[in-house]
């Protein structure tokens, strides 16, 4: 295998772990990351591309290869403006997918969220549902959508409430059994591992993996 991957969101929790795994995997010969500022990572396989995400069409020639991994996302505290929030969580992933399809990329892997629902009354889960619906309309051979619950791991960027929420889930997780199992927190490293493994498969179609399924695939 001599695959090339493109990652958007490589500075985030899952994206960064995915990048680490892709760089050491023998199936991938090249890994390009689309970033606003350079990462503190150096590797012979790695190409860092500084981009303005509002002008993604200017970088079409860089978005090519085997698999496109979209790990973009934000929070309300970081991005209070809802129009900007929508651009990051919806517009950029959909535009990236369309460019990937235009350049004959065979796979698109998207991190969404558990509870994503286009009919949801809540902004976050409704937006995730809209993003999933629009991604599914893109003509790419294999589309994988990952719906993790609360992600755990060491973020480069600290979030104020996260330590409290993570500690709370350590107490709650053992109580989430049966149908509630999918709501248990999940290590970001597990999500990254499954994304990489699924990218090595050749079957075509649209596949959606809720949090509990992601754990089973790890």
TIKOLLUM-196300 format. One record per residue (C-alpha): residue number from 1; residue in one letter; x negated, y negated, z. Coordinates in Angstrom, 2 decimals. Layout:
<rs>
+-----+------+---------+---------+---------+
: pos : code :      xx :      yy :      zz :
+-----+------+---------+---------+---------+
: NUM :    a :       X :       Y :       Z :
...
+-----+------+---------+---------+---------+
</rs>
This chain:
<rs>
+-----+------+---------+---------+---------+
: pos : code :      xx :      yy :      zz :
+-----+------+---------+---------+---------+
:   1 :    x :    0.00 :    0.00 :    0.00 :
:   2 :    x :   -1.13 :   -3.52 :   -0.74 :
:   3 :    x :    1.74 :   -5.61 :    0.58 :
:   4 :    x :    1.94 :   -9.35 :    1.11 :
:   5 :    x :    4.11 :  -10.89 :    3.82 :
:   6 :    x :    5.34 :  -14.44 :    4.27 :
:   7 :    x :    6.37 :  -15.59 :    7.74 :
:   8 :    x :    8.34 :  -18.72 :    8.61 :
:   9 :    x :    8.33 :  -19.36 :   12.34 :
:  10 :    x :    5.00 :  -17.73 :   13.17 :
:  11 :    x :    4.44 :  -20.09 :   16.11 :
:  12 :    x :    7.53 :  -18.80 :   17.91 :
:  13 :    x :    7.75 :  -15.91 :   20.37 :
:  14 :    x :    8.68 :  -13.12 :   17.94 :
:  15 :    x :    6.99 :  -14.68 :   14.93 :
:  16 :    x :    3.63 :  -14.89 :   16.68 :
:  17 :    x :    3.77 :  -11.25 :   17.80 :
:  18 :    x :    4.87 :  -10.18 :   14.32 :
:  19 :    x :    1.91 :  -12.04 :   12.84 :
:  20 :    x :   -0.50 :  -10.20 :   15.16 :
:  21 :    x :    0.95 :   -6.84 :   14.16 :
:  22 :    x :    0.97 :   -7.56 :   10.43 :
:  23 :    x :   -2.65 :   -8.68 :   10.44 :
:  24 :    x :   -3.85 :   -5.34 :   11.82 :
:  25 :    x :   -1.49 :   -3.09 :    9.85 :
:  26 :    x :   -3.16 :   -1.32 :    6.90 :
:  27 :    x :   -0.09 :   -1.63 :    4.64 :
:  28 :    x :   -0.42 :   -5.42 :    4.53 :
:  29 :    x :   -3.34 :   -6.92 :    2.64 :
:  30 :    x :   -2.21 :  -10.56 :    2.87 :
:  31 :    x :   -0.11 :  -12.56 :    5.32 :
:  32 :    x :    0.93 :  -16.14 :    4.60 :
:  33 :    x :    2.48 :  -18.31 :    7.29 :
:  34 :    x :    4.53 :  -21.44 :    6.62 :
:  35 :    x :    3.73 :  -23.84 :    9.46 :
:  36 :    x :    4.04 :  -27.50 :   10.37 :
:  37 :    x :    0.63 :  -27.45 :   12.05 :
:  38 :    x :   -2.15 :  -24.89 :   11.91 :
:  39 :    x :   -2.16 :  -21.97 :   14.31 :
:  40 :    x :   -5.20 :  -21.10 :   16.41 :
:  41 :    x :   -5.58 :  -17.83 :   14.54 :
:  42 :    x :   -8.25 :  -16.79 :   12.08 :
:  43 :    x :   -8.25 :  -13.57 :   10.08 :
:  44 :    x :   -9.42 :  -12.50 :    6.61 :
:  45 :    x :   -5.86 :  -11.53 :    5.65 :
:  46 :    x :   -4.30 :  -14.79 :    6.85 :
:  47 :    x :   -3.39 :  -17.85 :    4.80 :
:  48 :    x :   -1.91 :  -20.82 :    6.62 :
:  49 :    x :    0.25 :  -23.14 :    4.53 :
:  50 :    x :    1.16 :  -26.53 :    5.97 :
:  51 :    x :    4.68 :  -27.34 :    4.84 :
:  52 :    x :    7.40 :  -29.94 :    5.15 :
:  53 :    x :   10.45 :  -27.73 :    5.63 :
:  54 :    x :   12.65 :  -30.48 :    4.21 :
:  55 :    x :   10.82 :  -30.01 :    0.89 :
:  56 :    x :   10.60 :  -26.23 :    0.67 :
:  57 :    x :   10.98 :  -26.23 :   -3.10 :
:  58 :    x :    7.56 :  -27.87 :   -3.33 :
:  59 :    x :    6.05 :  -24.66 :   -1.96 :
:  60 :    x :    7.91 :  -22.13 :   -4.10 :
:  61 :    x :    4.68 :  -20.77 :   -5.56 :
:  62 :    x :    3.54 :  -19.73 :   -2.06 :
:  63 :    x :    6.72 :  -17.83 :   -1.16 :
:  64 :    x :    6.14 :  -14.51 :   -2.88 :
:  65 :    x :    5.07 :  -10.95 :   -2.17 :
:  66 :    x :    6.72 :   -7.93 :   -0.58 :
:  67 :    x :    8.53 :   -9.19 :    2.52 :
:  68 :    x :    9.80 :  -12.53 :    3.78 :
:  69 :    x :   10.18 :  -12.77 :    7.55 :
:  70 :    x :   12.28 :  -15.64 :    8.86 :
:  71 :    x :   11.73 :  -16.21 :   12.58 :
:  72 :    x :   12.84 :  -19.84 :   12.68 :
:  73 :    x :   14.95 :  -21.16 :   15.53 :
:  74 :    x :   15.32 :  -23.98 :   18.02 :
:  75 :    x :   17.17 :  -24.90 :   21.22 :
:  76 :    x :   19.62 :  -27.64 :   22.15 :
:  77 :    x :   17.13 :  -29.12 :   24.63 :
:  78 :    x :   14.44 :  -29.35 :   21.95 :
:  79 :    x :   16.82 :  -30.36 :   19.14 :
:  80 :    x :   19.86 :  -32.16 :   20.58 :
:  81 :    x :   20.91 :  -33.53 :   17.19 :
:  82 :    x :   23.28 :  -30.91 :   15.77 :
:  83 :    x :   22.56 :  -31.78 :   12.13 :
:  84 :    x :   18.85 :  -31.17 :   12.65 :
:  85 :    x :   19.64 :  -28.02 :   14.64 :
:  86 :    x :   21.69 :  -26.71 :   11.72 :
:  87 :    x :   18.88 :  -27.43 :    9.27 :
:  88 :    x :   16.44 :  -25.34 :   11.31 :
:  89 :    x :   18.75 :  -22.43 :   12.10 :
:  90 :    x :   20.73 :  -22.30 :    8.86 :
:  91 :    x :   19.51 :  -24.43 :    5.97 :
:  92 :    x :   15.82 :  -23.52 :    6.08 :
:  93 :    x :   16.37 :  -19.72 :    6.35 :
:  94 :    x :   18.93 :  -19.72 :    3.54 :
:  95 :    x :   16.75 :  -21.85 :    1.26 :
:  96 :    x :   13.72 :  -19.66 :    1.99 :
:  97 :    x :   15.76 :  -16.57 :    1.12 :
:  98 :    x :   16.87 :  -18.07 :   -2.18 :
:  99 :    x :   13.29 :  -18.97 :   -3.09 :
: 100 :    x :   12.16 :  -15.46 :   -2.16 :
: 101 :    x :   14.86 :  -13.97 :   -4.37 :
: 102 :    x :   13.86 :  -16.27 :   -7.24 :
: 103 :    x :   10.27 :  -15.04 :   -6.87 :
: 104 :    x :   11.37 :  -11.38 :   -6.86 :
: 105 :    x :   10.55 :  -10.66 :   -3.23 :
: 106 :    x :   12.07 :   -7.31 :   -2.36 :
: 107 :    x :   12.80 :   -7.79 :    1.35 :
: 108 :    x :   14.18 :  -10.45 :    3.66 :
: 109 :    x :   14.06 :  -10.05 :    7.44 :
: 110 :    x :   16.01 :  -12.54 :    9.57 :
: 111 :    x :   16.09 :  -12.99 :   13.34 :
: 112 :    x :   19.62 :  -13.92 :   14.32 :
: 113 :    x :   21.28 :  -13.42 :   17.71 :
: 114 :    x :   23.53 :  -10.99 :   19.50 :
: 115 :    x :   27.10 :  -12.27 :   19.26 :
: 116 :    x :   26.62 :  -14.03 :   15.92 :
: 117 :    x :   30.12 :  -14.61 :   14.58 :
: 118 :    x :   31.26 :  -17.00 :   11.90 :
: 119 :    x :   34.62 :  -17.30 :   13.71 :
: 120 :    x :   33.13 :  -18.01 :   17.13 :
: 121 :    x :   34.33 :  -21.03 :   19.10 :
: 122 :    x :   30.78 :  -21.65 :   20.29 :
: 123 :    x :   28.36 :  -23.71 :   18.21 :
: 124 :    x :   25.35 :  -21.42 :   18.59 :
: 125 :    x :   26.98 :  -18.07 :   17.81 :
: 126 :    x :   29.11 :  -19.62 :   15.05 :
: 127 :    x :   26.02 :  -21.12 :   13.40 :
: 128 :    x :   24.19 :  -17.80 :   13.60 :
: 129 :    x :   27.22 :  -16.13 :   12.04 :
: 130 :    x :   27.29 :  -18.66 :    9.19 :
: 131 :    x :   23.58 :  -18.13 :    8.58 :
: 132 :    x :   24.04 :  -14.36 :    8.44 :
: 133 :    x :   26.98 :  -14.69 :    6.04 :
: 134 :    x :   25.02 :  -16.92 :    3.65 :
: 135 :    x :   21.88 :  -14.78 :    3.86 :
: 136 :    x :   23.96 :  -11.75 :    2.85 :
: 137 :    x :   24.92 :  -13.50 :   -0.39 :
: 138 :    x :   21.29 :  -13.72 :   -1.51 :
: 139 :    x :   20.28 :  -11.21 :   -4.16 :
: 140 :    x :   17.36 :   -9.47 :   -2.49 :
: 141 :    x :   16.99 :   -5.69 :   -2.58 :
: 142 :    x :   16.72 :   -5.17 :    1.18 :
: 143 :    x :   18.06 :   -7.56 :    3.82 :
: 144 :    x :   17.54 :   -6.77 :    7.51 :
: 145 :    x :   19.21 :   -8.89 :   10.19 :
: 146 :    x :   18.11 :   -8.52 :   13.81 :
: 147 :    x :   20.43 :   -9.55 :   16.64 :
: 148 :    x :   18.41 :   -9.51 :   19.88 :
: 149 :    x :   19.85 :  -10.44 :   23.24 :
: 150 :    x :   17.69 :  -12.46 :   25.66 :
: 151 :    x :   14.08 :  -12.24 :   24.45 :
: 152 :    x :   11.36 :  -11.72 :   27.02 :
: 153 :    x :    7.66 :  -12.38 :   26.59 :
: 154 :    x :    5.03 :  -15.08 :   26.97 :
: 155 :    x :    6.01 :  -18.09 :   24.92 :
: 156 :    x :    3.39 :  -20.63 :   23.89 :
: 157 :    x :    6.09 :  -23.24 :   24.41 :
: 158 :    x :    7.60 :  -23.21 :   27.91 :
: 159 :    x :   11.36 :  -23.58 :   28.35 :
: 160 :    x :   12.58 :  -25.10 :   31.60 :
: 161 :    x :   15.36 :  -22.64 :   32.49 :
: 162 :    x :   13.76 :  -19.53 :   31.03 :
: 163 :    x :   11.89 :  -18.26 :   34.13 :
: 164 :    x :   15.15 :  -18.38 :   36.09 :
: 165 :    x :   17.15 :  -16.64 :   33.36 :
: 166 :    x :   14.48 :  -13.97 :   32.90 :
: 167 :    x :   14.42 :  -13.27 :   36.65 :
: 168 :    x :   18.20 :  -13.09 :   36.68 :
: 169 :    x :   18.25 :  -10.54 :   33.87 :
: 170 :    x :   15.78 :   -8.35 :   35.77 :
: 171 :    x :   18.53 :   -7.98 :   38.36 :
: 172 :    x :   21.38 :   -7.69 :   35.86 :
: 173 :    x :   19.81 :   -5.33 :   33.28 :
: 174 :    x :   20.21 :   -2.15 :   35.40 :
: 175 :    x :   23.94 :   -2.87 :   35.67 :
: 176 :    x :   24.43 :   -3.16 :   31.92 :
: 177 :    x :   25.33 :    0.39 :   30.94 :
: 178 :    x :   27.56 :    1.99 :   28.32 :
: 179 :    x :   29.11 :   -0.61 :   25.98 :
: 180 :    x :   27.25 :   -3.35 :   27.86 :
: 181 :    x :   23.84 :   -1.84 :   27.12 :
: 182 :    x :   23.31 :   -4.10 :   24.11 :
: 183 :    x :   23.33 :   -7.16 :   26.37 :
: 184 :    x :   20.19 :   -6.11 :   28.23 :
: 185 :    x :   17.16 :   -8.34 :   27.70 :
: 186 :    x :   14.67 :   -7.15 :   25.11 :
: 187 :    x :   10.89 :   -7.66 :   24.78 :
: 188 :    x :    9.99 :   -9.85 :   21.83 :
: 189 :    x :    7.19 :   -7.41 :   21.03 :
: 190 :    x :    9.81 :   -4.70 :   20.47 :
: 191 :    x :   11.67 :   -6.87 :   17.96 :
: 192 :    x :    8.44 :   -7.67 :   16.11 :
: 193 :    x :    7.47 :   -3.99 :   15.97 :
: 194 :    x :   10.83 :   -2.97 :   14.51 :
: 195 :    x :   10.73 :   -5.78 :   11.93 :
: 196 :    x :    7.36 :   -4.55 :   10.71 :
: 197 :    x :    8.46 :   -0.89 :   10.65 :
: 198 :    x :   11.64 :   -1.69 :    8.74 :
: 199 :    x :    9.63 :   -3.62 :    6.17 :
: 200 :    x :    7.80 :   -0.40 :    5.29 :
: 201 :    x :   11.04 :    1.23 :    4.15 :
: 202 :    x :   12.18 :    1.10 :    0.54 :
: 203 :    x :   15.92 :    1.69 :    0.86 :
: 204 :    x :   18.13 :   -1.08 :   -0.52 :
: 205 :    x :   21.12 :   -2.71 :    1.14 :
: 206 :    x :   22.05 :   -4.99 :    4.00 :
: 207 :    x :   21.25 :   -3.74 :    7.49 :
: 208 :    x :   22.25 :   -5.38 :   10.79 :
: 209 :    x :   20.60 :   -4.28 :   14.02 :
: 210 :    x :   22.11 :   -5.34 :   17.37 :
: 211 :    x :   19.79 :   -5.44 :   20.38 :
: 212 :    x :   20.45 :   -1.88 :   21.56 :
: 213 :    x :   19.77 :   -0.49 :   18.08 :
: 214 :    x :   16.52 :   -2.43 :   17.88 :
: 215 :    x :   15.36 :   -0.67 :   21.05 :
: 216 :    x :   16.26 :    2.73 :   19.60 :
: 217 :    x :   14.27 :    2.02 :   16.44 :
: 218 :    x :   11.14 :    0.93 :   18.34 :
+-----+------+---------+---------+---------+
</rs>
